[in-house]
């Protein structure tokens, strides 16, 4: 995974509201934007903004059914992110070690 997707995911997860939304979406399996908005004390446009950030980061996917949008977590996205983050951190550690250690 290139650096840009890692940064997008990290930025998306750095917001406590988005992290909670991702947890709600994951626990629900699939949830409509309206249902999700009812669970958070924020406006519908703000919910939509957070969902857009999560979707652009590749953490959730959306499908449209009539006028409703339904969201579900992208299977394996966090696992892939974690593996790539571990690899990135591992490379950084080995590059900063003196030879022979």
N, C-alpha and C positions, 0 to 999 in steps of 0.2 A: 504494500500500500504506500502510495506516495505521501509526502508530508501534508499536502493541502487537504486531503480527506481526513487525515488524523486531526488536523487543526479544526476542521469544520465540526467534527463529532465532539471534540473537547469543548469547543465554544458552545455547542448546543447543550451539552450536559452541565456546563458551568452555571447555568441559571437554575435555581432551586425549583421554580415553577415548571420549567420544561422537564426536569428530572422527575418530578412528581407526576406530570402528565404521561411521560413515557411509562412509568410504573403502572398508572391507571390503564393505559392502553394495553400493556402487556397482560395485566391481570384480567382484563375484559375479553381478550382475544380479538375482538373487533368492537369499535364503538363509534357512534356518530359524533360529529362535531358538537351538536346540540346537547347530547347526553354528557359529553365531556365538559362543556361550558357550565352545565348545571352543578358540577362537582367543584367548581373553582369560583372564588369570589372576585372574578374579574370580568370585564366586558367581553362580548362575543368577538369583536374585532381583535382584542388582545389574544384571545384563545386561538383565533385563526392565524395570527402572526406567529405564535409559538409553534403551532402545528406546521406552518410553512418552514420554519427553521429546522425542526426535527425531520421533516420530509427531505429538505435540501441536503441535510447531513447523511441521509440514507438510513436513518433509524426507524422511520415509519413509512408505510406506503398508504396511498389513498385510493379509494374507488368511489365513483359517483353513481348514485341511484336516484334518478329524478333530480330533485333539488337538494338532496342530502348527500353529504360526504361522509364516508366511513373510513376509519383509520385502524391499521393494525401494525404491530411491531414487525420489523424485518428480521426474520429468523437468522441468527448467526451474525448480525451486524456488530453487536457488542463483543462477541467472541473474537471476531476478526480484528476489531479495533484493539482489543486487549493484547492479542498476539503481536500485532504490529507495534504497539506501544512498548511491549516488553523487548522486542527486537531493537527498537530505536534506542531505548535506555541501555540495553546491553552493549550496543555499538558505542554509545557515548562513554560508558564505563571503561570498556577495553581500550578506547582511544586515549583516555586520560591516564592510564596506568603506565608506570615506567616499564621499560623492557625487562623481562625476566620475572615479572610478578603475576 
